[in-house]
Amino acid sequence: MSTTFNPPRLLILAAPAGIYPTITLAPELGWDWSAGIGALLFALVLFGPALIRAAAKAAAVRRATKRAEAAAKKEKAEGKK
């Protein structure tokens, strides 16, 4: 009974994106700043796409809600006439 393993693709991209600036910036900025920059890039690569998708969904829901409210308001105004 073998199962297939699908590695987390974003983690594979995010790890080098976080490690490379940490190593290359360490002589210039010191380990604390370079590690902070590396961690920030790691988080952006790892969680950025999910945050963008969530923001797009939230914008779509907000847009649909506004359209529904406008349609209800218009229907209510036409009903008074």
C-alpha positions as a Markdown table, in Angstrom:
| # | Residue | x | y | z |
|---|---|---|---|---|
| 1 | Met | 0.0 | 0.0 | 0.0 |
| 2 | Ser | 2.0 | 2.9 | -1.2 |
| 3 | Thr | 0.8 | 6.5 | -1.3 |
| 4 | Thr | 2.1 | 9.3 | -3.4 |
| 5 | Phe | 3.7 | 12.3 | -1.7 |
| 6 | Asn | 3.1 | 15.7 | -3.2 |
| 7 | Pro | 5.6 | 18.1 | -1.8 |
| 8 | Pro | 4.4 | 21.6 | -0.9 |
| 9 | Arg | 5.4 | 23.5 | -4.0 |
| 10 | Leu | 5.3 | 26.9 | -2.5 |
| 11 | Leu | 7.6 | 25.8 | 0.3 |
| 12 | Ile | 10.1 | 24.6 | -2.2 |
| 13 | Leu | 10.1 | 28.1 | -3.7 |
| 14 | Ala | 10.0 | 30.0 | -0.5 |
| 15 | Ala | 12.9 | 28.3 | 1.3 |
| 16 | Pro | 15.6 | 29.4 | -1.2 |
| 17 | Ala | 13.9 | 32.8 | -1.4 |
| 18 | Gly | 14.3 | 33.3 | 2.3 |
| 19 | Ile | 17.8 | 31.7 | 2.7 |
| 20 | Tyr | 19.6 | 33.4 | -0.2 |
| 21 | Pro | 19.1 | 37.0 | 1.0 |
| 22 | Thr | 19.9 | 35.9 | 4.6 |
| 23 | Ile | 23.3 | 34.6 | 3.5 |
| 24 | Thr | 24.2 | 37.3 | 1.0 |
| 25 | Leu | 23.2 | 40.3 | 3.2 |
| 26 | Ala | 24.8 | 39.0 | 6.4 |
| 27 | Pro | 28.2 | 40.6 | 5.8 |
| 28 | Glu | 26.7 | 44.0 | 5.0 |
| 29 | Leu | 23.8 | 44.2 | 7.5 |
| 30 | Gly | 24.5 | 41.7 | 10.1 |
| 31 | Trp | 22.7 | 38.5 | 10.9 |
| 32 | Asp | 19.7 | 40.1 | 12.6 |
| 33 | Trp | 18.7 | 42.4 | 9.7 |
| 34 | Ser | 19.5 | 39.8 | 7.0 |
| 35 | Ala | 17.5 | 37.1 | 8.8 |
| 36 | Gly | 14.5 | 39.5 | 9.1 |
| 37 | Ile | 14.6 | 40.3 | 5.4 |
| 38 | Gly | 15.0 | 36.6 | 4.6 |
| 39 | Ala | 12.0 | 35.8 | 6.8 |
| 40 | Leu | 9.9 | 38.5 | 5.2 |
| 41 | Leu | 10.7 | 37.2 | 1.7 |
| 42 | Phe | 10.0 | 33.7 | 2.8 |
| 43 | Ala | 6.6 | 34.7 | 4.2 |
| 44 | Leu | 5.7 | 36.7 | 1.0 |
| 45 | Val | 6.5 | 33.8 | -1.3 |
| 46 | Leu | 4.8 | 31.3 | 0.9 |
| 47 | Phe | 1.6 | 33.2 | 1.9 |
| 48 | Gly | 1.4 | 35.9 | -0.8 |
| 49 | Pro | -0.7 | 33.9 | -3.3 |
| 50 | Ala | -3.2 | 32.9 | -0.7 |
| 51 | Leu | -3.5 | 36.5 | 0.5 |
| 52 | Ile | -4.1 | 37.7 | -3.0 |
| 53 | Arg | -6.8 | 35.1 | -3.6 |
| 54 | Ala | -8.5 | 36.0 | -0.3 |
| 55 | Ala | -8.4 | 39.7 | -1.1 |
| 56 | Ala | -9.9 | 39.0 | -4.6 |
| 57 | Lys | -12.7 | 36.9 | -3.1 |
| 58 | Ala | -13.4 | 39.6 | -0.5 |
| 59 | Ala | -13.6 | 42.2 | -3.2 |
| 60 | Ala | -16.0 | 40.1 | -5.3 |
| 61 | Val | -18.2 | 39.5 | -2.3 |
| 62 | Arg | -18.2 | 43.2 | -1.5 |
| 63 | Arg | -19.0 | 44.1 | -5.1 |
| 64 | Ala | -21.9 | 41.6 | -5.2 |
| 65 | Thr | -23.3 | 42.9 | -1.9 |
| 66 | Lys | -23.2 | 46.5 | -3.2 |
| 67 | Arg | -24.9 | 45.5 | -6.4 |
| 68 | Ala | -27.6 | 43.6 | -4.5 |
| 69 | Glu | -28.2 | 46.6 | -2.2 |
| 70 | Ala | -28.4 | 49.0 | -5.1 |
| 71 | Ala | -30.9 | 46.7 | -6.9 |
| 72 | Ala | -33.0 | 46.4 | -3.7 |
| 73 | Lys | -33.0 | 50.2 | -3.2 |
| 74 | Lys | -33.9 | 50.7 | -6.9 |
| 75 | Glu | -36.7 | 48.2 | -6.6 |
| 76 | Lys | -38.0 | 49.8 | -3.5 |
| 77 | Ala | -38.0 | 53.2 | -5.1 |
| 78 | Glu | -39.9 | 51.9 | -8.1 |
| 79 | Gly | -42.4 | 50.2 | -5.8 |
| 80 | Lys | -43.2 | 53.6 | -4.2 |
| 81 | Lys | -44.1 | 55.3 | -7.5 |
